[in-house]
């Protein structure tokens, strides 16, 4: 199994390296003041607006490679960075001696936000547009709430606002996977201390029966290219359990419903109809808080829906764009980011998956799928 997986990793490395070379993307790393050695992708020329992209839970900067390539082609004046956040991808973990016993206290949104500010300070970036997907969207919210003077605007992709009431986080990931599957199996020998001894353990080091769900249920998207899904799967299998545990337990404590009513920067929200991780109920709560921010602080925001087909009874993404929009529709996500930067709102049109070929994204040009609030 490990030999096969090592070969898969090698293939994915060369595929990703070729993509980077073709796209003009530079992979770099930098030591920041929070103690993290951060790896990131960079593209574009200095001097224009700066865009920083933050990936989702167990994901890496590589999930944004196609997006930043298209964004650079659309607007070569932008300086674009896609970060590997702490504990993810090739960025370092927070210190084991301080974090292993309670990882959730080292992977809080505040910790991730401080990393981004430290990165900006080290790179002499005074202000930036921040784009966050899923977990990264919560870190983007944290940045907007705690450091509004450093942000020009935020883009939230597949976002949520109240992690305390999300079954996907609390029941499936924490209760189902971390506790009932992984912890119960690892503690069977009687000498394993959870979560301390799990901190540096990786899924690739565990029994296949404990990790097969990552391939069949986690790194799946019918609209994404198979090569990208394989890369993301390989990255997830290498992600240390300290990150798996710490990041999701921290997200389970997030409730920004009141805080976001005081948002003081422009915002764009992108959401797809078959997002089974961050359902429509979370989007309603998110819009309610943003509506109040419009009244209090006179901000502007846009909410754009992708997809035509609703979430099926199975509760799974089956035949439409879903939670990982930048996997399946990187061109359209790039277009919306650029439109937000240049005009303050998303690009018109409704992207959706072609029913005859789910990996092809079509667009309904005249649609009422964008909600715009506030006066620019």
N, C-alpha and C positions, 0 to 999 in steps of 0.2 A: 504494500500500500504506500509506504513512504517513498519507495523508489519511483513509483508511478507519479506520486504527487510532486516529487522533486523535479521530474521531467516536465510536468505541467508548469511548475514554477519557472523553469528555464525557458520554455516556449513563450510563456506569458511575458517574461522579462524582455525577450527580444522583440516580441510584437509591440509591447509598450514603448520600447526604445526606438523602434522604427517610426511609430506614431509621433513620438516627441521630436525626432529628427525632421520628419516631413513637415511638422506643424511649426517648426521654429521655436518649440518650447524648450526652455532650459531648466534642468533640475538642479537645485541648489540646497544648501543647508546653512543654518545660522544658529549660533548659541544666543539665547535670549536671557534677560535678567531674571526670569522666573525659574531658571534652572533647567529648562527644557532645551534640548537640541532639536530645532525644528527643520524639517525638510519641506521643500515647496517647489512648485512649478511656476515659472515666470515667463511672460511673453509680452511684447510690446515695448515701445520706446518711452523713456522718461520724459516728463514735461506736460503730459496731458492728465486727464482725470485718472485716479487710481481706483481699481476694483479688487477687492479681496473676497475670495470664495471659500466657504466653510462647508465641508462635507457632512454627511449624516453618520449615525451610529454604526460602528464597525466598518465604515467605508473609508476611502482615502482620497487624496487629491486626484487620483487617476480617474475617478468617476466624472470629473469635470473636464477631462482633456479635450473631448470633442467640443464641448461648450466654449471653452476659452479659445480654441482654434477658430471657431466660427465668429466669436465676438471680436477677436483680433482682426479677422478679415473684414468684418462689417465696419469696424472703427479702429484703424491703426494708430490713432492718437492715444488710445487707452494704455495704461500700464496695468497689467493684470497679474495677480498672484493667486494661486490655488494652494492652500496649506494642508499639510498633514497635521491634524491637531494632536495634542498630547496623547501618547499611548496608541496612536493610530498610524498605519503605514510605516514609514521609516523614521518618524519622530520618536523621541525617547519617552520612557515612562517617568512619572514622578518617583521620587526616592522610595525604594522598597521598605527601608527601615521606618519610614514615617507613615507609609500609606497602606501596607499590606493587610493590616488588621481591620481597617475600615476604609476600603478604597473609595467609597462614595464621597468621602470628605476631601479627596484629592482630584475629583473629576466633576466638581460643581460648575454650573454655568459661570460663576464668578471667576473660577480658576481659568477656564477656557478664554473668557473675555480678557483677563489680565495677560494671557499669552499673546493675544492679538495686539493689544496695546503695546506690549513689549516688543513685538515684531515691528510694529509701525515706528516705534521710537528708534529701534536699531537701524531701520531703513530710512529714517528721516522723512517719514510720511506724516504730514500734519493732519490731513483729513482724507477720508476714503468712502466710497460706496461699498457696503458690505452685503454679500449675497450668501444666504445660509439655507441649506437643505435639511429638513427633518431636525435631528439633534442640533445641527449647525444653525437652524433657524432660531432655536431657543438661545443659543450663544449670541446670535445676531440681535435678538430682542434685548438680551442682557447688556450688550455693548451700547445699544441705543438708549437704554434707560440709565446706565451708569456713566457713559462717556459721550453724551450727545454732541459735545463740541468737537469731537474727533470724526464725526460721521456727516456725510452729505446726504445720505439716504440709505434705505435698507430694502432688500428683496428677500421675501420669505417664500420658500418653495416646499410644498408638502409639510406645512407647519401645523402647530397646535398651540394651545395656550394654557391648558390645565392638565398636567400629567398625572395629577392625583386621581383623576376619574377616567383614565384611559385603559380599557381592558387589554389592549395590545401590549402596553407596558407592564401593567401589574399582574395580569392573569397569564398571558402567553409567555412573555419573556422572563419576568422575575419568578412568578409562581410555577409556571410550567417547565421552562428550560433550565434556569439557573438552580432553582431549589429542588424540584421534583425529579429532574433528569440528571443534571450534572452533580449537584451536591450529594444527593442520595447515593449515587454510584461511587463517587470518589471517597465518601466517608465509610464505605462498607468494610474496609480493612481495619478500621478502628484507630488508625494512627494518623489519619489525614486531618489537618486543621483547616477548616473552611472559615474565611476566605484566604487566610494567611498563606497556606501552602499552594493555593491556586494562583497566586499573584503573577508568577512568571510562566505558568503552564499555558500551552497553546492547544487549540482544538486538534491540530495535526498530531499531537502527542497522545491523544485519547483514543479509546476504542471507536471504531467506525460506527458502531450502533449509537454512540452518543453524539455523533456529529453529522450523520447522514441528512438530518433535517436542514442543515445549512445549504446543502446542494438542492434539496427537493422543495424546501419551503421558504428559505431566506433569500438567497441570491438568485431570485427568479424574476423575470419580467418578459412577457411575450412580445413586447414592443421593442426591446433592446437588442442590439447586435450580440450574437453568441460569443464573439471574441471578447467583448467588454464584460459580459456576465462571467466568463471564465476567469478573467483577470480579477474581478471583484470577489469571486469565490476563493481564489487562491489567497488573496489578501486577508479575507475573513478567517481562513484556516490558520493563518500565522498570527492573528491578533491575540495578545495575551489576555488571560481570563481576568486579570486585574482591571483591564479596561472594560471587558464585557460586563463585569459586576459593577464597577464603580460608576461608569457613565450612566447606565440605565437606572441604577438606584437613585442617583442624583436627579435624573429626569422625572422620576416618580414623585419627587417632592415639589416640582415646579407648579406654581399657580400664578400666572401673570395677569389674571383678569382685571384686577384693580390697578396694578402697576402700569399696564399698557394704556390705561385711560389718560395717562400723563405723557404719552409719547410726544416727542417734540421734533421729530425728523420725518421727512416724506417717506412713504412706504408703498411697496408693490407686493401683492400676495398672488402666487400662482398655485392653483390647486386643480387636481384632475378627478373626474367623476368616479373612477375606480380606485381611489386611494383608500385602501382598507386599513391602513395604519392610522391615518389622521382623518377620520370621517367628517361628514358634513356637519355633524353636531359641534365639532371643534371649530369649524369655520364660522359657524353662526356666532359662537362665543367670541371668536377673534374679531369679527366685524363689529360686534356690539361695543367692544372696547375701543376699536379704532374710530367708530362713530363718535364716541365720547371725546376722544382725543381731538377730533376735528372741531368739536364745540369748544373745548377748553383751550387749545393751543393753535387753532386755525391751521392745522397741518393739512396736507393732501394725501390721499391714498387711493390706490386702484386695486380691485380684486378681480382677477381673471380666471375663468374656468376653462380648463382643457377637457376635451372628450365629450362624446354624445351619449354613449351607452352607460347606464347607471350601474352601480355595484350589484352583481347578481346575488341570488339567494344564498349561494355558497359562501359569500363573504370574501371571496378571493378575486384578485385581478385576473380576468379571463380573456377579454377581447377588446380592451381599451387601454388608453394611457392611465397610469396609476401613480403610486406614491413617488416613484423615482423618475420624475419628469426629465431630468437631465440625462438619464440613461436612454430613454426612448425618443425624446424630442429635443436633442441638444441644439439643433439649428433654431428652433422656435423659441426655446428658452433664451438663447443668445440674442435673438431679435428683440425679445421683450426686455431683457436687461439693458440693451443699447437704447431702446426707445424710452425707457424710464430715465436713463441718464440724460438723454438729449431733449426729451419733451415733457418728462414728468409723469408719463403714463405708459401702459402697455401698448403694444402694437395691436391694431384692430384685426379681427379674424379669430375663428374658432378652430384650433388644431385638433384633429382626432385620428385615431388609427383606422386605416383602410380595412374594412371587414374581410376583404379578400386576401390581404397581405398585411398582417398586423405590424410588420416592421416598416411599413410605409406610412408616413404621416401626411394626411391631406388637410386642407383648410377651407372652412366655410367663410367666405369673405365678408358677407353681411350677416352679422349675428349680434345678439344682445347679451353676450357672455361676459362683458366687462362692466363692473360697478365702479363708478368714479365718485369720490366724495371730496369736498373742500374746494376752495378757490385758489388756484395757483397765482 
